[in-house]
């Protein structure tokens, strides 16, 4: 099983470090969008438990099935259609 929590923390740390060193450091911190297409449900649930709230899907039909129940539980989720 992947260590999603460890990876999530590492990626967020890299985003913060890179942002601080960039020409855009005075702008808002970029948000992490986790691409959940073709991922197993347990991985998505683990990412949610780590605090990840923005997810990208590329198929509307799959997104509806996957996220309908989760959105009713987690009202602060953001779903994005990606290409």
DSSP file (Angstrom, degrees, kcal/mol; ACC not computed):
  #  RESIDUE AA STRUCTURE BP1 BP2  ACC     N-H-->O    O-->H-N    N-H-->O    O-->H-N    TCO  KAPPA ALPHA  PHI   PSI    X-CA   Y-CA   Z-CA
    1    1 A X              0   0    0      0, 0.0     2,-0.0     0, 0.0     0, 0.0   0.000 360.0 360.0 360.0 135.1    0.0    0.0    0.0
    2    2 A X        -     0   0    0      1,-0.1     2,-1.2     2,-0.0     3,-0.2  -0.318 360.0-121.0 -67.9 153.2    1.3    3.4   -0.9
    3    3 A X     >  +     0   0    0      1,-0.2     4,-2.2     2,-0.1     5,-0.2  -0.694  39.8 170.1 -96.2  82.7    2.0    5.9    1.8
    4    4 A X  H  > S+     0   0    0     -2,-1.2     4,-2.7     1,-0.2    -1,-0.2   0.876  73.2  53.4 -64.3 -40.1   -0.4    8.6    0.7
    5    5 A X  H  > S+     0   0    0      2,-0.2     4,-2.4     1,-0.2    -1,-0.2   0.938 110.2  47.1 -62.4 -46.6   -0.1   10.7    3.8
    6    6 A X  H  > S+     0   0    0      1,-0.2     4,-2.1     2,-0.2    -2,-0.2   0.918 115.0  46.3 -60.8 -44.8    3.7   10.8    3.6
    7    7 A X  H  X S+     0   0    0     -4,-2.2     4,-2.6     2,-0.2     5,-0.2   0.886 110.3  53.7 -65.8 -39.3    3.6   11.7   -0.1
    8    8 A X  H  X S+     0   0    0     -4,-2.7     4,-2.4     1,-0.2     5,-0.2   0.934 110.8  45.8 -60.9 -47.8    0.9   14.4    0.5
    9    9 A X  H  X S+     0   0    0     -4,-2.4     4,-2.2     1,-0.2    -1,-0.2   0.906 113.0  50.6 -62.1 -42.6    3.1   16.1    3.1
   10   10 A X  H  X S+     0   0    0     -4,-2.1     4,-2.0    -5,-0.2    -2,-0.2   0.909 111.6  46.9 -63.9 -43.1    6.2   15.9    0.9
   11   11 A X  H  X S+     0   0    0     -4,-2.6     4,-2.4     2,-0.2    -2,-0.2   0.926 112.2  49.4 -66.7 -44.5    4.4   17.4   -2.1
   12   12 A X  H  X S+     0   0    0     -4,-2.4     4,-2.4     1,-0.2    -1,-0.2   0.892 110.0  52.3 -62.0 -38.5    2.9   20.2   -0.1
   13   13 A X  H  X S+     0   0    0     -4,-2.2     4,-2.6    -5,-0.2    -1,-0.2   0.908 109.8  48.6 -62.7 -42.1    6.3   21.0    1.4
   14   14 A X  H  X S+     0   0    0     -4,-2.0     4,-2.7     2,-0.2     5,-0.3   0.894 110.0  52.0 -65.1 -40.0    7.8   21.2   -2.0
   15   15 A X  H  X S+     0   0    0     -4,-2.4     4,-2.5     2,-0.2    -2,-0.2   0.938 112.2  45.5 -61.1 -46.8    5.0   23.5   -3.2
   16   16 A X  H  X S+     0   0    0     -4,-2.4     4,-2.4     2,-0.2    -2,-0.2   0.932 114.8  47.1 -63.2 -47.1    5.6   25.8   -0.3
   17   17 A X  H  X S+     0   0    0     -4,-2.6     4,-1.4     1,-0.2    -2,-0.2   0.926 115.2  45.2 -61.6 -46.5    9.4   25.8   -0.6
   18   18 A X  H  < S+     0   0    0     -4,-2.7     4,-0.5     1,-0.2    -1,-0.2   0.895 112.3  51.8 -65.8 -40.7    9.2   26.4   -4.4
   19   19 A X  H >< S+     0   0    0     -4,-2.5     3,-1.2    -5,-0.3    -2,-0.2   0.920 107.2  52.2 -62.9 -44.6    6.6   29.1   -4.1
   20   20 A X  H 3< S+     0   0    0     -4,-2.4    -1,-0.2     1,-0.3    -2,-0.2   0.838 112.6  46.0 -60.4 -33.0    8.6   31.0   -1.5
   21   21 A X  T 3< S+     0   0    0     -4,-1.4    -1,-0.3    -5,-0.2    -2,-0.2   0.450 100.5  92.0 -89.4  -1.3   11.6   31.0   -3.8
   22   22 A X  S X  S-     0   0    0     -3,-1.2     3,-1.2    -4,-0.5     4,-0.1  -0.356  88.3-111.0 -92.9 170.7    9.7   32.0   -6.9
   23   23 A X  T 3  S+     0   0    0      1,-0.2     3,-0.3     2,-0.1    -1,-0.1   0.602 117.8  59.6 -70.4 -11.9    8.9   35.4   -8.4
   24   24 A X  T >   +     0   0    0      1,-0.2     3,-2.3    -5,-0.2    -1,-0.2   0.164  65.9 118.5-101.3  16.3    5.3   34.8   -7.4
   25   25 A X  T <  S+     0   0    0     -3,-1.2    -1,-0.2     1,-0.3    -2,-0.1   0.719  72.1  56.5 -61.2 -22.3    6.0   34.5   -3.7
   26   26 A X  T 3  S+     0   0    0     -3,-0.3    -1,-0.3    -4,-0.1     2,-0.1   0.573  96.8  82.4 -84.9  -8.6    3.8   37.5   -2.9
   27   27 A X  S <  S-     0   0    0     -3,-2.3     3,-0.1     1,-0.2    -3,-0.0  -0.359  99.1 -72.9 -86.4 171.5    0.9   35.8   -4.6
   28   28 A X        -     0   0    0      1,-0.1    -1,-0.2    -2,-0.1     2,-0.1  -0.323  58.4 -96.2 -63.7 147.8   -1.4   33.2   -3.0
   29   29 A X        -     0   0    0      1,-0.1    -1,-0.1    -3,-0.1   -13,-0.1  -0.429  44.9-109.1 -63.6 133.1    0.0   29.8   -2.5
   30   30 A X        -     0   0    0    -15,-0.2     2,-0.3    -2,-0.1    -1,-0.1  -0.283  32.0-122.6 -62.3 152.1   -0.9   27.4   -5.3
   31   31 A X        -     0   0    0     -3,-0.1     2,-0.5   -16,-0.0    -1,-0.1  -0.740  16.2-122.6 -98.3 146.3   -3.4   24.6   -4.5
   32   32 A X        -     0   0    0     -2,-0.3     2,-0.6     2,-0.0    22,-0.4  -0.779  21.2-161.5 -88.3 123.6   -2.7   21.0   -5.0
   33   33 A X        -     0   0    0     -2,-0.5     2,-0.6    20,-0.1    22,-0.2  -0.934   8.8-150.1-105.8 115.9   -5.1   19.2   -7.3
   34   34 A X  E     -a   55   0A   0     20,-2.6    22,-2.4    -2,-0.6     2,-0.7  -0.755  11.0-137.5 -87.3 123.5   -5.0   15.4   -6.8
   35   35 A X  E     +a   56   0A   0     -2,-0.6    22,-0.2    20,-0.2    20,-0.1  -0.723  25.6 176.7 -84.2 115.3   -5.9   13.5   -9.9
   36   36 A X    >   +     0   0    0     20,-2.1     3,-1.8    -2,-0.7    21,-0.2   0.406  29.4 130.0-103.1   1.2   -8.2   10.7   -8.8
   37   37 A X  T 3  S+     0   0    0     19,-0.7     3,-0.1     1,-0.3    20,-0.0  -0.323  82.7   2.9 -61.7 137.5   -9.1    9.2  -12.2
   38   38 A X  T 3  S+     0   0    0      1,-0.2     2,-0.3    -2,-0.0    -1,-0.3   0.640  99.7 132.6  62.2  18.6   -8.6    5.4  -12.3
   39   39 A X    <   -     0   0    0     -3,-1.8    -1,-0.2     1,-0.1     2,-0.1  -0.731  61.9-107.0 -97.2 149.8   -7.6    5.3   -8.6
   40   40 A X    >>  -     0   0    0     -2,-0.3     4,-1.4     1,-0.1     3,-0.9  -0.401  28.5-115.3 -72.9 151.9   -9.1    2.8   -6.2
   41   41 A X  H 3> S+     0   0    0      1,-0.3     4,-2.6     2,-0.2     5,-0.2   0.846 112.4  59.6 -58.7 -37.9  -11.6    4.1   -3.7
   42   42 A X  H 3> S+     0   0    0      1,-0.2     4,-2.0     2,-0.2    -1,-0.3   0.849 103.8  52.5 -62.8 -31.7   -9.4    3.3   -0.6
   43   43 A X  H <> S+     0   0    0     -3,-0.9     4,-2.2     2,-0.2    -1,-0.2   0.893 109.7  48.1 -69.6 -39.6   -6.7    5.7   -2.0
   44   44 A X  H  X S+     0   0    0     -4,-1.4     4,-2.5     2,-0.2    -2,-0.2   0.920 111.5  50.1 -65.8 -43.4   -9.2    8.5   -2.4
   45   45 A X  H  X S+     0   0    0     -4,-2.6     4,-2.1     1,-0.2    -2,-0.2   0.882 110.4  50.3 -62.9 -38.1  -10.5    8.0    1.1
   46   46 A X  H  X S+     0   0    0     -4,-2.0     4,-1.3    -5,-0.2    -1,-0.2   0.902 109.8  50.3 -66.9 -40.4   -6.9    8.0    2.4
   47   47 A X  H  <>S+     0   0    0     -4,-2.2     5,-2.2     2,-0.2     4,-0.4   0.905 110.2  50.5 -63.6 -41.3   -6.2   11.3    0.6
   48   48 A X  H ><5S+     0   0    0     -4,-2.5     3,-1.4     1,-0.2    -2,-0.2   0.908 107.5  53.7 -60.9 -42.1   -9.4   12.8    2.0
   49   49 A X  H 3<5S+     0   0    0     -4,-2.1    -1,-0.2     1,-0.3    -2,-0.2   0.784 104.1  56.5 -64.1 -27.0   -8.3   11.7    5.5
   50   50 A X  T 3<5S-     0   0    0     -4,-1.3    -1,-0.3    -3,-0.3    -2,-0.2   0.567 127.0 -99.4 -79.9  -9.4   -4.9   13.5    4.9
   51   51 A X  T < 5S+     0   0    0     -3,-1.4     2,-0.4    -4,-0.4    -3,-0.2   0.466  70.3 150.3 105.4   2.5   -6.8   16.7    4.2
   52   52 A X      < +     0   0    0     -5,-2.2    -1,-0.3    -6,-0.2    -2,-0.1  -0.563  10.4 166.8 -70.4 126.4   -6.7   16.8    0.4
   53   53 A X        +     0   0    0     -2,-0.4    25,-3.0   -21,-0.2     2,-0.5   0.468  50.2  72.9-121.9  -5.5   -9.9   18.6   -0.7
   54   54 A X  E     + b   0  78A   0    -22,-0.4   -20,-2.6    23,-0.2     2,-0.3  -0.960  57.1 173.9-119.1 123.4   -9.3   19.3   -4.4
   55   55 A X  E     -ab  34  79A   0     23,-2.7    25,-2.4    -2,-0.5     2,-0.4  -0.948  19.2-145.9-130.3 147.7   -9.6   16.5   -6.9
   56   56 A X  E     +ab  35  80A   0    -22,-2.4   -20,-2.1    -2,-0.3   -19,-0.7  -0.933  16.2 178.1-115.2 137.1   -9.5   16.3  -10.7
   57   57 A X  E     - b   0  81A   0     23,-2.6    25,-3.0    -2,-0.4     3,-0.1  -0.938  19.8-159.5-129.7 153.5  -11.4   13.8  -12.8
   58   58 A X  S    S+     0   0    0     -2,-0.3     2,-0.5    23,-0.2    23,-0.1   0.457  77.6  60.9-113.8  -1.8  -11.6   13.5  -16.6
   59   59 A X     >  -     0   0    0      1,-0.1     4,-2.4     2,-0.0    -1,-0.2  -0.965  63.0-158.0-128.9 117.4  -14.8   11.6  -17.0
   60   60 A X  H  > S+     0   0    0     -2,-0.5     4,-2.4     1,-0.2     5,-0.2   0.894  93.4  53.9 -60.0 -42.7  -18.0   13.1  -15.8
   61   61 A X  H  > S+     0   0    0      1,-0.2     4,-1.7     2,-0.2    -1,-0.2   0.910 111.6  44.7 -61.4 -43.1  -19.9    9.8  -15.5
   62   62 A X  H  > S+     0   0    0      1,-0.2     4,-2.6     2,-0.2    -1,-0.2   0.891 111.4  54.2 -66.9 -38.8  -17.1    8.3  -13.3
   63   63 A X  H  X S+     0   0    0     -4,-2.4     4,-2.8     2,-0.2     5,-0.3   0.905 106.0  52.0 -62.8 -41.6  -17.0   11.5  -11.2
   64   64 A X  H  X S+     0   0    0     -4,-2.4     4,-1.7     1,-0.2    -1,-0.2   0.948 114.3  42.4 -60.6 -48.6  -20.7   11.4  -10.5
   65   65 A X  H  < S+     0   0    0     -4,-1.7     4,-0.4     1,-0.2    -2,-0.2   0.898 120.0  43.1 -64.3 -40.9  -20.5    7.8   -9.3
   66   66 A X  H  < S+     0   0    0     -4,-2.6     4,-0.4    -5,-0.2    -2,-0.2   0.857 123.8  30.8 -75.1 -37.0  -17.3    8.3   -7.3
   67   67 A X  H  X S+     0   0    0     -4,-2.8     4,-2.9    -5,-0.2     5,-0.3   0.605  89.1  90.4-106.0 -13.9  -18.0   11.6   -5.7
   68   68 A X  H  X S+     0   0    0     -4,-1.7     4,-1.2    -5,-0.3    -1,-0.1   0.915  99.2  35.4 -53.9 -50.4  -21.8   11.8   -5.1
   69   69 A X  H  > S+     0   0    0     -4,-0.4     4,-1.1     1,-0.2    -1,-0.2   0.897 116.9  54.0 -71.3 -40.3  -21.7   10.3   -1.6
   70   70 A X  H  > S+     0   0    0     -4,-0.4     4,-3.1     1,-0.2     3,-0.3   0.868 105.7  53.3 -64.0 -36.6  -18.4   11.8   -0.7
   71   71 A X  H  < S+     0   0    0     -4,-2.9    -1,-0.2     1,-0.2    -2,-0.2   0.876 104.7  54.8 -67.0 -36.3  -19.6   15.3   -1.5
   72   72 A X  H  < S+     0   0    0     -4,-1.2    -1,-0.2    -5,-0.3     3,-0.2   0.788 117.2  37.4 -67.6 -24.9  -22.6   14.9    0.8
   73   73 A X  H  < S+     0   0    0     -4,-1.1     2,-0.7    -3,-0.3    -2,-0.2   0.846 122.7  41.8 -90.1 -40.8  -20.2   14.0    3.6
   74   74 A X    ><  +     0   0    0     -4,-3.1     3,-1.5    -5,-0.2    -1,-0.2  -0.813  65.2 178.9-112.3  88.1  -17.4   16.5    2.8
   75   75 A X  T 3  S+     0   0    0     -2,-0.7    -1,-0.1     1,-0.3    -4,-0.1   0.665  75.2  62.9 -66.9 -16.6  -19.1   19.7    1.8
   76   76 A X  T 3  S+     0   0    0      2,-0.1    -1,-0.3   -22,-0.0     2,-0.1   0.238  74.6 123.7 -96.2  14.8  -15.8   21.5    1.3
   77   77 A X    <   -     0   0    0     -3,-1.5     2,-0.5    -6,-0.2   -23,-0.2  -0.466  47.3-153.4 -73.4 146.1  -14.6   19.3   -1.6
   78   78 A X  E     -b   54   0A   0    -25,-3.0   -23,-2.7    -2,-0.1     2,-0.4  -0.990   8.3-165.7-119.2 126.0  -13.7   20.9   -4.9
   79   79 A X  E     -b   55   0A   0     -2,-0.5     2,-0.4   -25,-0.2   -23,-0.2  -0.923   5.0-168.6-111.7 137.0  -14.0   18.8   -8.0
   80   80 A X  E     -b   56   0A   0    -25,-2.4   -23,-2.6    -2,-0.4     2,-0.6  -0.974  21.1-131.3-128.0 138.0  -12.4   19.8  -11.3
   81   81 A X  E     -b   57   0A   0     -2,-0.4     2,-0.3   -25,-0.2   -23,-0.2  -0.776  33.1-172.1 -85.8 122.6  -12.9   18.5  -14.8
   82   82 A X              0   0    0    -25,-3.0    -2,-0.0    -2,-0.6   -26,-0.0  -0.803 360.0 360.0-117.3 158.2   -9.4   17.9  -16.3
   83   83 A X              0   0    0     -2,-0.3   -25,-0.1   -24,-0.0    -1,-0.1   0.428 360.0 360.0 -99.0 360.0   -8.4   17.0  -19.8
